[in-house]
Amino acid sequence: VVLCMLVTIDIAVQLIHLASVRARSAKEQAAVEGVREVFSSTTFDLANLPTQGSPSAQLVLVEFSDFECPFCRRHATTVLEQLQSRFVKTGKLRYAFANNPLPQHANAKLLAIASVCAAKQDHFWEMHGVIFTKQPKTRRSITGHLQELDVNPQRFEECLDSSEPLQQVERDTKTATELGPSFALGRVDPRGTVSVERLIVGSQSIEVFEKAINDVLSN
């Protein structure tokens, strides 16, 4: 009876170990499937994009995002905070944002323009947080948050009515279309030119980003 119990326990332990190995393999496979390595020379200019992190960090992660995309919102309210604590605040990574409003999202372009106008007053990341957490849909609902962001209302309204922010959004969208990623990871030179080494596709877990970043850092 004792022998049978020992055999049963041993089998159970082996099954638990096998399940753990399979779960780990599935995570590793997901990390591989979510990342594409870039072999050809792919570059773009980081100028005019809002960034977080140390200017001396040679690695940059650029998010091409739509403010009305639910997957983008999930990333902004979950994974982004982990990226900031593990890589941005530790000086290993700069994080940049580029607008990529999709045509099927009716208010995405307005929200993108609003983010550019907030950036012109050095309040992009505050507006980024407001849009993704409070989800304003109209010009009136956006401007209703200006006081809490400490943004000059008149300058902001004038910016919304000008053509310059739309031109910035269109430049970002053109770059996103050419690259085809949700995120571009690469090294940035002193001139602000990013050489892309990895494309991270879709809304991925922190483990996928962590593996891709560490892979590039180790090269």
GISUL-V424671 format. One line per field, one symbol per residue. phi: phi as a letter, one per 20 degrees, with the letter a starting at -180 (. if undefined). Layout:
BEGIN
phi->???
END
This chain:
BEGIN
phi->.ffffffffffffffffffffffffffffffffecdedeefccbeegmefccoffefedcddeeccfdffffffffecfgfffffecffenebddcccfbfeffdfdfffffffffffffdmcffffgffffedlfdcgfffffdfffemeffffffffgeeefffffffffffffffemdecddaedegeneeefdbdddnedfffffffffffffee
END
